């Protein structure tokens, strides 16, 4: 708290501000400071308010030891000065007797006699105040349930009584009744009782999150797996990172462990790591730790005890180590409660949870379905592991292994990866002894080979600077080994990598000349309709990216010419690199002048590879030729070329080129608007890709392209599965930026499909990734993920959380001097959410920020829509009192409409002027200015014009409906209103717009009846 309140008005304002904060240490510390401040005033009532706020902070901040102390002060004040407590404060005081009872049950150091004495105190106080005793019996039942004895009688004494104003809310009582039936072994009855809460009809501060956490396993046991999945996603979001709901988090961890989602469980455990240290309630600790132990026990039993796990602060934990520590602490807590209570209830309940077997083999909970192998350290699980084929045979003898790796690498065979990985491990060992074998060569040659292979992998991940450096280092070692040809190839690869670094935005790389596809081929279908006139004659000089590729090609040619005694394989690789450089140049420039040089280099490569029977380079040349046709805009020629290549691959190989080639053919078919043919090619490519390591055949790209194909075929849910699979493969391959971009698209698609909780769960998982949390991922990309999440929260009706995220994003994007347009849109959306929350002063500030950014980078439609919505919200919420401010928003929207018209901006839907006129009418109607509303609506109708058979008549009909309602209902002129409505109904019906006419017919009927 920056400055202590100087008077009671400032104190009350500070209390209101603190009440808007989330529960946790910041809110609690501020509440403590406000109590200190309140004690300085002579008036007792401000102190009562401050103490009530402090008790609430302790209760929901999971500090049960402090809550009863604060309540004791309140009770003393009530006894000494009862007149200070008005009806509201008196109600709060008696309500919180239950909070104290709950707090005392959570503390094993409080003797059982103390718990019962508090119940007696509560009963006496309620009887003296002439209050109904149902809340007292509710507390007596909860104590019996805690002890594990006498529950049936206690339940009947409570449940049979009529509710009072001090009874727990409906949602909480429903949960207690359902839990009683659950302990009796009646899952069906418990779920039936729970239904109003699970369906969202009853809720409170803790509900439905608490009920959901208990209902998950009964739902599984009764076969309602889809409902369990749905409620897990929504329910977990309601309790994550909330220390006062640590038991609920523990039950979600248990649910993950029992549904084959151990990897997600570890992810959620890491997200809630604070609960190991910040939960002060022993009972909550016990519940959380038991849920965590169920998860850790399951992971360890599956053979993953050495996986890292998030646990107590101060040390790094493995699953096995954390499980042992959790078990020790939880056993101690259960024993302490049972000693206090004189029963074995807590140890028995804990044992039952730990002994429970998985309820389903595998339930896909999120769009990001992962196994424990996926969360293992990178070194433990090779990213290139094949998905279904038998692992490549790796020779045991070292000389044979080295020779085999080089032979496979020369062929461009994917199995070379496994050999190089094995050699890298052997060479790194301290006791490595290099074989003295002329066929193998010196150790320096092998080290060069390993560096070259590492460089190629870096290039595959678009890490071009690292790739270039590694290739240069490999070239130097090849020189030392007397391998001039290999040194030349490595230097040519370095040249291409540095050129690719200059070509920002180019996708995928062709740094390894032995690979079966190249950059130009992979991107051949992108932007094929670029006009030829965009390419200038002097484009090399005008575009530094093109110039870099031209320079790289020139250097490669010179290097090629100056290197004697090249083997056929080495010469073919150099020719391939030369052709690839020019292919990239054509892709970058889209200039027709650059097409012929590529074809010339391809012809050289094809002729040489054919002469020397180098199959991998023949295939590569034909693939380059296909891409050149596509980049030149000749898609039919590209399809003809690739069809011939596919025939050749099927007969002569290499077989591992088939998935990539089919993938390119699928993209060509997409460019030709034949989604069905594209899907057939891509699906076949994906089937064949299963025979090879995923990154060697770019399985991630195949999934991404299949997502596009099935979207065109109207199957968005299938597209979503392909997008998420593509993203996860990109993550395994180390292409994290690409993966996050793909996941971002998946999140947006899931939101578009109305799968709000799926979207939020996916984004929560991504934003919890260590490199995101550490700030190592591009901040704009992370901002996009957060923006989509904020929109999903809004769609999921979590206005408070959505608004908080938008406010943070607006503050962050204000510093994006290079992108004021994005800040304009974010600030505008922020303003709307603040308006929905009723905070119109802050909404006005955000709108002004949006307008200032819009002045630098216009976003006409987005800003106009937001300003009109703000006007509507203020008029709707504040009526006549908010009319002036609402009209100020509309004035700003009018200025934007004028700017858009002057700029000849074309809107996506109705014109901004038409929308503005309609909003003027609606705002005036909300404020009771009905004549003004009718004038504005007539103006909107004039701007819309008459509907016709082909257009969407919905907006016109809505405008008629609102005008009819204003005129007939509020201005009480039914005759002209009916004339308007009947004419519109006849017009819409004649045009075939019967659905639009229904609302007008309903209003006309109402006017006639009235």
C-alpha angles and dihedrals in degrees: 000000000000097000130013114242111264097201140015093265090058089046093054090047090051090049090053092049092049090049088062092057121096116255113269143088096312093055093042095050091048090050090052090051091049091054088054089050093048091054089065092066124081093225115091096202096072088051090053090053091047092049091049090052091048093050090050090051091051093045097050093033090063097247102129095163092067100041096074091049092056091045090053089059090049091049091051090051090050092050093047099039110017091163090068089067112079120194093279095048091044090053091050092049095053091041091058095058082085091053090056092048089052092048094050092051089057093059116076091193090067106088121235090246088059091054091051093045089055091052089052091049090051093050093048093049093048093049092048090051090047092241125151116262100222091102089052092053088047089058091046090054092049090052090050091049089049092051093043095229136094091016099137095057093040090050093051092047090054104035094048094058127091116254120251134199088267096051118115113270118277092256094054093046091049089054093051092049091048092049090053091056090044091056088051089058096249105131095168095053092045091053091047091054091045095051098096090054096041089049091053096246093120124035145150141165093305101024141122089010093065095047093045092056091054095042097055098085096042088052090054093046090053093048098253095131097149091053091047090052092048094048093045091059095046096037097049090054088056094059107026116128091001110127092199089061098046093124089057090051089051091055091051089052088052090049090054091050093052096047102052093262098117092138091055089047091057089048092053090045089056091048090054098042090127089071092073090065109018103052107098096180112094092204091052089046090054093051094047095045093049091053090047091049092052087056096044092046090053094048092049092048089056090059099260100110092129095059114116115257134189111245144135115352121258103050144043114258135204121206092253095046094047092047091056092050093046091048092052094050096042093048089053093050093048090049092050092052093046092049090051093046098040091231138093094231099118096046089047093050091047092050091049091054093048093048095050114116122221110283097209131017095231130352114182102228103173141020087253100064109179136172127218090260088062092060095045117112111279094247091057097056118038111228090220096059110139117244101223114349123098110270115265114266110250116198115242097214113081099223091048090048093053094047091045093050092052093047093051091045091053089054092047088238115169092223089071087080093067091048093049091047091053092047092049090056093047095047092049092057116104093231095050113139118190115227116251095227126132090212089060099042129207126327091250089063092053091048089052090051091052092048091050091051091048089049091053091052090050089052090050087059092048091250089139100164092053090044092053093048092049093047090052091049090049090049091055091051091047088054089053089051092051093247101135094165094054090045089055092051091049092050091049089052089051090052091052093047092053090048090050089051087059092050097075112194095025109132130227120357138240098207093134109066090196094065120106099236137033140215096260092050093049091053100032096117097052116107096349091158095064108136115249093227090069088076114080124206092244095045093134089062094040098049118049091197091058090043091054092055092046090051091048091052092048091051091048092052091050091046090049093050094047097050113086130200097027116174116236090253092052093047091049091051091052091049089049092052091050092051091046092053091053091044089055090048091054090047091051099043101031085206117151087218089068096054099075095054090053091051090050092053091045090052090053092049094047094048093048095045092047092049092051095037095238099161098187092056094043088056091045092051093051091048090051090050090052092051092048091056089049094048089050090055097252099124097163090055089048091053092048090050095048092047089058090047092052091052090052094047092051092055106028105019154174087202095199090066091064098080093051092043093050088048091055091047089052091053090049089053090051089052087052089052094245100130094167093056090043091053092051092052095044094046091051090047090052091050092052092043089067087074093064141048108284098239093045091064097027096242089173090062091049091054091048093051091046088055089057092046096051091046087059088049091054098252104122097161090057089047089054091055091051093048094052092046090050092050094049091050090051089053092051090049090053096248092129099162091052089046094052091048091052092046089050089057090048091051092051091048092050089051091049088052091053093249091135099161091047089053094049094045091050093050093044088055093050095045089052092059109121095238091050092049090047092052095245095126121081107280094222092053091050089047090055090052090050092047092054089047091051090051090049091051088052091049088049089055094246092134096165095054093041092051093049091052093047091050090053092047092049091053091048096045091051085078094055096104090168093055112037091153092067090048089051092055095043093047090048092052089046090055091053093052091048087052091052087052090053094246097129097160090059090041089056091051092050091047090052089052089051092050092050091051091044089058088062098040112015119227098175102171097039093049094043092050092049095047092049091049090050090052091050093048094050094047092045094049100037104026116195091354091063098040098101093051091044090053090049088060089049091050089056089048089051091054090051090050089053091049092049092050091050090050090048089237115177116218125218093235135358118359119272090239092055093048090048093052090050091050092050087057094048094046092049090049092052089051094049094249092131100164090053089047093054093049091051093048092050088052090051091051091052091052093047093052126204118319122243136200097265102044129080104261095189097104093046091049092048090051090051091048094052092045090050092049093049093047099040104034107027102028088036094226101131097163099064090037091056091047089054093046097045092050091050093047091052091047094049093045092051089052093050096251094130096148092056089049093057096077091048091050091051092052092046090052091051092050092051091049092051 
